[in-house]
Amino acid sequence: MRPFLAEFVGTFALVFAGTGAIVVNDVSRGVVTHVGVSLTFGLVVMAMIYALGNVSGAQINPAVTLALAAAKKFPARSVLPYFAAQVAGALAASGLLRLLFPAHAGLGATLPAGEAWQSFVLELVMTWLLMLTIFGVAGQKIAGVVVGGVVALEALFGGPVSGASMNPARSLAPALVSGRLEHLWIYLAATTLGALLAAPVAGHLYGGKRGRT
């Protein structure tokens, strides 16, 4: 049960800190800033990788779990339990944020600022790049810094348009708790597809030598 508990805790921390930063930024009239929100997402991912990586791999992202399984670097029998733990952790975080900030409308839900297709393409490409990075550095001591840095980087430039989800659980939980479901399909489909598309590319680039968890 330890890996599943670790995925619950890690995804809870990601959603609570990341979407919590968005909520606090809203209620404090911009004190956190967009840069601060982006750094919060990157830093919490980095922290969870170092805190929980030796227990569960600190995947904390259903798209990452699915892509690792597709690349045969993660056992297929553990995919659904990991999904359950990740979604449960995300929902617990959004539920707590609702309790803390009952008047906030979106709870940090990811919503497109422009056309839906723009956000779809952005989320697909950003998740592809993130997953490719994960394949490249997984198992290395620098992995937390690199992966957290990529999350922060992509949130910095993609956040104003798509919300920079790159994670189905991160988008699913605040959407369900806040009732903002109208664009959820973008963040479930694009992130999953982007992560899966990274698997064959990583296979050609690394030849199976990296990306182990």
N, C-alpha and C positions, 0 to 999 in steps of 0.2 A: 504493500500500500504506500510505501514511502515515495516512490516516483509520482504517483497520482496526487498525493498530498502536496508535493513540491510544485506540481503544475497548477494546482488550485491556488496555492499561496502566491506563486510567481505571477499568474495572470491577474489575481486580485490586486497585487501591488501595482502592476502595470496600469490597470484601468483606474484604480483608485487615485494614484498619483497623477497619471497623464490626463484623464478626463477631469479629475479634480482640479488640476491647474487651470483648465479651460473654465470651469465653473467659478473658481475663485477670481480669475481674471475678469469675468463678467460682473460678478457682484462687487468687485473692488474698483470697477471702472478703469480697467486696463493696467493695473499696477504690475501684474505678472508679465505682460507683453507677449507678443507672438514668439519672440526669441526665447523668452522664459518658458513658454509652453513647450516649444520644440526641444529645448535642453532638458526639461523635466522628463519627457518621453525617452530621450536618449539615455539619460542618467539612470532612470529606473530600470531600463532594459540591461544596461551595463551591470548595475548592482545585482539584479536577479541572476544574471549569468554566472557571476562569481559566487553568489550565495548558494545557488541551487544547481549549478551545472553538473556537479559531481553526483547529484542525487537523481535527477531526471533528464539532464541535458538542457534544462531551462529553455524548452522550446516555446512555451507560453503563447502559442499561436497555432491554431488548427491548420492553417495553410502550410506552415513550416513542417508540422507533423506529417501531413499528407505527402508533401514533396519528398521528405526523407524516406517515407515508406515506399513511394514510387521508385526511388533510386536504390531501394533495397539496403538502406542504411539504418532502418528502423523496423522492428518486427510488426508485421501487419496485425497481429492479434492484439497489440497494444494501442492501435490507432483510436478505436472507439472509446476505450477508457480514458485516453488522453484528451480526446475531444470533450468528453463529459466533464472532466476535471477543469479544463480550461474555461468552458462555458459557465460552469458553476462558479468558478472564481470571479469571472467577469461580472456575472449577474449579482453576486454578493457585493462587489464593489459599487456597482451602480445603485443597488438597493440602499446601501449605506449612504451614498451621496444624496439620494432622494430624501432620506431621513434627515440629513444635515441641512439640505437646501431645498425644502419642499416647494418653494415658489419658483425655482429655476425651471425653465421650459424644456430645454434640450438635454441637460446633463452631459454635455460634451459629445452629443451624437454627431456623427460625420454626415455632412450634407453638402452637395455640390453648390459652389458659388456661381457657376455658369451653366453651360450645357451639360447634360448628363453624359454625353459621349466623351467630353473632355475629362471629366472625373474618372470615367471608366478606363480610358487609355492611361491617364496618369497613375492610377492605382495599379493597373496591370504592370506597367514598366517599373514603377518604384518597388513593387513586391518582387518582381523578377530580379532587379538589382540587389535587393536585400537578401533574397534567397541565394543568389549566386555568391554573395559575400559569405553567407553562412557556410555554404559548401566549401569555400576556400579556406576559411580560418577555423572551422570547428575542431576542437581538441587542442588548439594552441593556447598558450597562456595569454596571448594578446587578444583573444577572441572577444572578450567582453567589451574592451575599449573600441575595437573595430566595429562590431555589430551595433553597439550603442551609438557610436559616431555616425554610422550610416543612417540609423533611425532619426537622429537629430538633424542630420543634413537634409534628408528627404522631407522631414516635417517643416524645415525652414523654407524650402522652395515650393513644396507641393501643398502645404497646409492651407494657404489662402484660397486655393482653388477647390481641392477635393476633401480637405481635412486630413490628408496623409494617414489613412488608416493602416494599410498594409497587413491587416490582421482581422479576420472575420469575427473573432470573439470580442475584440475591442469595439467594433461597430455594432454588433448584435445586442450586447447588453444595454447600453444607453438607449438604443432605439426601442427595445422592448419595454424598458422601465418608463421611458418618457412618452411612448406611443408615437414616436416619429419614425414610421415604417415606410414612408413613401419612396425613399431612395435606397432602402437597405439592400436591394438586389445588386446594386452596383458594387457594394463593398463586400458582399459575399462571393459574387462571381468573379470579379476582376482580380481580387487578391488571391483567390484559389487558383485561377488560371495562370496568373503571373508566377506563382511559386512552382507550379507543375512544369511550366515551360523552362524554368531554370535547371531542372534535373538533367535533361539530355545535354544541355550546353555544358554543365559542370562535368558530366561524364566525359565529354570530349576534351575539356580543358585540363582536368586533373587526373583522368585515367584511373579513377578509383582510389587514388593515393590519399585524398583528403576528404573532408566532409563526414568523417566518422563521428558517431556520438556514443 
